[in-house]
Each structure stands twice: as structure tokens, then as C-alpha cells.
Amino acid sequence: MEVKAEKVLPYGGDERGKGEQVREMFDSIAPAYDFMNRAMTMGVDRVWRRRAVDAVEAVRPVRVLDIATGTGDVAIALARRLPGVSVTGIDLSEGMVEIGRRKVERAGLAARVELRTGDCLALDVPDGSVDAVTVAYGVRNFEHLDRGYAEMMRVLRPGGLLCVLELSTPRGWLAAPLYRLYTRYVIPAVGRMVSHDVRAYSYLPESIAAVPQGEDMCAIIRGAGASEASARSMTFGACTLYTARK
């Protein structure tokens, strides 16, 4: 299956691969990232994150891998909710990870949460070594989506849980046009003022529109070796929670 999101680039005229461009973009916006997440979603991202943590909690994991961890929000939320869990977060961007490490220290979770840089398409993690893999708002940034999911399946133990949060496009007669207006005009304008990266928050709605959604995403996850893949739409379709088992 052709994945349009793989062709959507942060800096369109740049000849570098998507992974390199994504790393530069997130290094650029790292200082503004947490503020923009809260502002863009009006705080609803916290609700979405709780739903993902609920799903992970249900399988009682001991070791969790958080891919595209960014500034560590999901990793921290998991460690706070699940006292016996150790979480490793991996992200391409050193700028994002460094902010995340400071947040982990402030939360007093450094003994159980490790954040490090790495390639999500070639994880430095042993086969079958984690009980759950989480990804929040990251898979649309992958240069090769099928390879990313194959890596997730590789590191999961048999029966382990995959939990993916990804932004999606509302389809309701009222929600859809309001969403288009908000993402195409309001978010890029605010993003330019706050982050000073002209392209980053224009790339956001473009990548959301291009990423596979619903059953199309579930089909890719199953193609990587998962079973029981399902999609749960939230907040009028603005975000989708995908879960699957190895």
C-alpha cells in the first residue's frame, strides 16, 4: 500500500530524507512543543493520553517502550500510573529528549524512566523484550511506516500490546469544516509566532490529512504481524487510539 504520509515532508524543497527533516524540525520547535500541544488541542491531549495509559495499564506491563517519545509526556504518565513499570523512551530529536529528561528529573522518575535518542525504524532493543509499545502522534512522521510497525512487533513479547495515538481528520458535517479552518489557518499562524519555524505547523495538518486512518491503519498494523488491531475514534474524530496484540 502506498502511504501518502511518507511523501509529506517538513521542508518540501529539501533533498534530505524525511527522517533527517523531521529531526531538524523537532529540534527547532522543541522549546515551544509542550505549549503548542496544550494550545492546539485546548488541553484535550491530556484526555487522549489518559485513554492510552488506560489501555496499557490493563495488560499489567513491567517493561514499556515509548517510541517517538518527544518530551516524554506518555513515558512520564505511564510511570506515574504504574509504579512497578520501567519505561524507555526513544526519539530522533536530541532537543526534544533533553527537555523530556529535565521533566523526568523534576517528576522524580529518573530511576524508572530513561529517555534517549535513536532511530525508531532501527531500534536498539532486543527481540521480544518489552510488554507494551506506545507511540503518541509519531507514526505519521515515519519515513517508512511499515518498517516502523515491523520494529514494534519485533521488540514486543508474544501477546504484548501495541498502543498508538495518532491525530486524524474529523468527518462530521460540522466538525470537518471547523477542523480544516483551525488546522490550516489558526494553528500555522500561532505556530509561527510561538516557535518561529515557518514550516513546522503547516506540515502538521498536511501530515494528518495524509496519514492512513481507521481501518487502513489497522491493515498496516496487521500486515506487520499484529493481531486484533482495532481503532477507537475520539473527540469527533480528531484523534484515534489504535491497539493491537502481537
C-alpha positions as CSV (number, residue, x, y, z in Angstrom):
1,M,0.0,0.0,0.0
2,E,1.3,3.5,-0.9
3,V,1.4,5.6,2.2
4,K,1.0,9.3,1.3
5,A,2.2,10.5,4.6
6,E,5.7,9.2,3.8
7,K,5.9,11.7,1.0
8,V,4.8,14.7,3.1
9,L,8.0,16.5,4.2
10,P,8.5,19.2,6.8
11,Y,10.7,21.2,4.4
12,G,9.4,20.4,0.9
13,G,12.3,21.6,-1.3
14,D,14.9,19.9,0.8
15,E,16.6,16.9,-0.7
16,R,17.3,15.1,2.6
17,G,15.2,12.1,3.6
18,K,12.1,12.6,5.8
19,G,13.9,11.3,8.9
20,E,16.5,14.0,8.8
21,Q,14.0,16.7,8.1
22,V,11.8,15.5,11.0
23,R,14.8,15.5,13.4
24,E,15.6,19.1,12.4
25,M,12.0,20.2,12.7
26,F,11.6,18.9,16.2
27,D,14.9,20.2,17.3
28,S,13.7,23.6,16.1
29,I,10.3,23.6,17.8
30,A,11.4,21.7,21.0
31,P,11.2,24.7,23.3
32,A,7.7,25.5,22.2
33,Y,6.4,22.0,21.8
34,D,4.6,21.4,25.1
35,F,2.9,24.8,25.0
36,M,1.8,24.3,21.4
37,N,0.4,20.8,22.2
38,R,-1.7,22.2,25.0
39,A,-2.8,25.2,22.9
40,M,-3.6,23.3,19.7
41,T,-5.8,20.8,21.5
42,M,-7.1,23.1,24.2
43,G,-5.9,20.6,26.7
44,V,-7.8,17.6,25.3
45,D,-4.5,15.9,24.5
46,R,-4.3,15.0,28.3
47,V,-7.6,13.1,27.9
48,W,-6.3,11.2,24.9
49,R,-3.1,10.4,26.7
50,R,-5.1,9.0,29.7
51,R,-7.0,6.7,27.3
52,A,-3.7,5.3,26.0
53,V,-2.4,4.8,29.6
54,D,-5.7,3.1,30.5
55,A,-5.1,0.6,27.6
56,V,-1.6,-0.1,28.7
57,E,-2.5,-0.5,32.4
58,A,-5.0,-3.2,31.5
59,V,-2.1,-5.6,30.4
60,R,-0.1,-5.0,33.6
61,P,3.3,-4.5,31.9
62,V,6.7,-4.5,33.5
63,R,8.7,-3.0,30.6
64,V,7.3,-0.4,28.2
65,L,8.9,1.2,25.2
66,D,7.6,4.6,24.2
67,I,8.6,5.3,20.6
68,A,8.8,8.9,19.3
69,T,8.7,9.9,22.9
70,G,9.3,13.6,22.3
71,T,9.4,15.4,25.6
72,G,8.3,12.3,27.5
73,D,4.7,13.1,28.3
74,V,3.5,9.5,27.7
75,A,6.5,7.9,29.4
76,I,6.0,10.1,32.5
77,A,2.2,9.4,32.6
78,L,2.9,5.6,32.4
79,A,5.4,5.7,35.2
80,R,3.1,7.8,37.4
81,R,0.2,5.5,36.9
82,L,2.1,2.2,37.1
83,P,4.5,2.2,40.0
84,G,6.2,-1.1,39.0
85,V,6.8,-0.2,35.4
86,S,10.1,0.8,33.8
87,V,9.8,2.9,30.6
88,T,12.3,3.5,27.9
89,G,11.5,6.4,25.5
90,I,13.3,6.8,22.2
91,D,13.1,9.8,19.8
92,L,15.1,11.1,16.8
93,S,15.4,14.6,18.3
94,E,18.0,15.4,20.9
95,G,16.3,18.7,21.5
96,M,13.0,17.0,22.5
97,V,14.7,14.3,24.5
98,E,16.7,16.8,26.5
99,I,13.6,18.7,27.6
100,G,12.0,15.3,28.4
101,R,14.9,14.3,30.6
102,R,14.5,17.5,32.7
103,K,10.8,16.8,33.1
104,V,11.6,13.2,34.2
105,E,14.1,14.6,36.8
106,R,11.5,17.1,38.1
107,A,8.9,14.3,38.4
108,G,11.3,12.2,40.5
109,L,11.1,9.3,38.0
110,A,14.7,9.0,36.7
111,A,15.1,5.6,38.3
112,R,12.3,4.2,36.1
113,V,12.2,6.4,33.0
114,E,15.1,6.5,30.6
115,L,14.8,8.8,27.5
116,R,17.4,8.5,24.7
117,T,17.9,9.4,21.1
118,G,17.6,6.7,18.5
119,D,16.1,5.6,15.1
120,C,12.6,4.4,15.5
121,L,13.0,2.4,12.3
122,A,16.0,0.5,13.6
123,L,15.5,0.2,17.4
124,D,18.5,-0.7,19.6
125,V,16.2,-3.0,21.6
126,P,16.3,-6.8,21.8
127,D,13.6,-9.0,20.2
128,G,10.6,-9.8,22.4
129,S,11.9,-7.8,25.3
130,V,9.0,-5.4,26.1
131,D,5.4,-5.9,27.3
132,A,4.0,-2.9,25.6
133,V,4.9,-0.4,22.9
134,T,3.4,3.1,22.8
135,V,3.5,5.8,20.2
136,A,1.8,9.2,20.5
137,Y,1.4,11.4,17.5
138,G,4.6,10.0,15.9
139,V,3.8,7.4,13.2
140,R,2.8,10.0,10.6
141,N,6.4,11.3,10.8
142,F,7.9,7.9,9.9
143,E,9.8,7.8,6.7
144,H,8.7,4.1,6.2
145,L,5.5,3.3,8.2
146,D,5.6,-0.5,7.5
147,R,9.2,-0.7,8.8
148,G,8.3,1.3,11.9
149,Y,5.5,-1.1,12.7
150,A,7.7,-4.2,11.9
151,E,10.2,-2.9,14.5
152,M,7.5,-2.5,17.1
153,M,6.3,-6.1,16.5
154,R,9.9,-7.3,16.7
155,V,10.6,-5.9,20.2
156,L,7.2,-6.9,21.6
157,R,6.9,-10.1,23.5
158,P,4.3,-12.6,22.3
159,G,0.9,-11.4,23.4
160,G,2.3,-7.9,24.1
161,L,0.3,-4.7,23.4
162,L,0.8,-2.1,20.8
163,C,-0.9,1.2,21.6
164,V,-0.8,4.1,19.1
165,L,-2.3,7.6,19.4
166,E,-2.5,9.5,16.2
167,L,-4.2,12.6,15.1
168,S,-6.9,12.1,12.5
169,T,-9.4,14.0,10.4
170,P,-13.0,14.6,11.7
171,R,-15.6,13.7,9.1
172,G,-18.8,15.1,10.6
173,W,-20.7,17.8,8.6
174,L,-19.9,20.4,11.2
175,A,-16.7,19.1,12.8
176,A,-14.9,18.7,9.4
177,P,-15.0,22.3,8.1
178,L,-14.3,23.7,11.5
179,Y,-11.3,21.4,11.9
180,R,-10.0,22.4,8.4
181,L,-10.2,26.1,9.3
182,Y,-8.5,25.6,12.6
183,T,-5.6,23.3,11.4
184,R,-5.0,25.1,8.1
185,Y,-5.0,28.7,9.3
186,V,-5.1,29.1,13.1
187,I,-2.5,26.5,14.1
188,P,0.1,27.6,11.5
189,A,-0.3,31.2,12.4
190,V,0.1,30.6,16.1
191,G,2.9,28.1,15.5
192,R,4.9,30.7,13.5
193,M,4.6,33.2,16.3
194,V,5.5,30.8,19.1
195,S,8.1,28.5,17.5
196,H,9.5,30.8,14.8
197,D,9.5,27.7,12.4
198,V,7.6,28.8,9.3
199,R,7.0,25.2,8.1
200,A,6.6,23.1,11.2
201,Y,2.9,23.9,11.9
202,S,1.9,23.9,8.2
203,Y,3.4,20.4,7.9
204,L,1.2,19.3,10.8
205,P,-2.2,19.4,9.0
206,E,-0.6,18.2,5.8
207,S,0.7,15.1,7.6
208,I,-2.5,14.4,9.4
209,A,-4.5,14.6,6.2
210,A,-2.1,12.1,4.5
211,V,-1.6,9.5,7.2
212,P,-3.7,6.3,6.9
213,Q,-6.7,6.3,9.2
214,G,-9.1,3.9,10.8
215,E,-9.2,0.5,9.1
216,D,-6.5,1.5,6.6
217,M,-4.1,2.0,9.6
218,C,-5.3,-1.2,11.2
219,A,-4.5,-3.1,8.0
220,I,-0.9,-1.8,8.0
221,I,-0.5,-2.8,11.7
222,R,-1.8,-6.3,10.9
223,G,0.5,-6.5,7.9
224,A,3.4,-6.0,10.3
225,G,2.4,-9.1,12.3
226,A,-0.1,-7.8,14.8
227,S,-3.5,-9.4,15.6
228,E,-6.7,-7.9,17.0
229,A,-5.9,-4.5,15.6
230,S,-8.7,-2.0,16.3
231,A,-9.3,1.8,16.1
232,R,-11.2,3.9,18.6
233,S,-12.1,7.4,17.4
234,M,-12.1,10.2,20.0
235,T,-13.2,13.9,20.1
236,F,-15.3,13.9,16.9
237,G,-12.5,12.0,15.1
238,A,-9.7,14.5,15.8
239,C,-7.6,11.6,17.4
240,T,-7.6,7.9,17.1
241,L,-6.4,5.2,19.5
242,Y,-5.1,2.1,17.8
243,T,-4.5,-1.0,19.8
244,A,-3.2,-4.5,18.7
245,R,-1.5,-7.6,20.1
246,K,1.5,-9.4,18.8
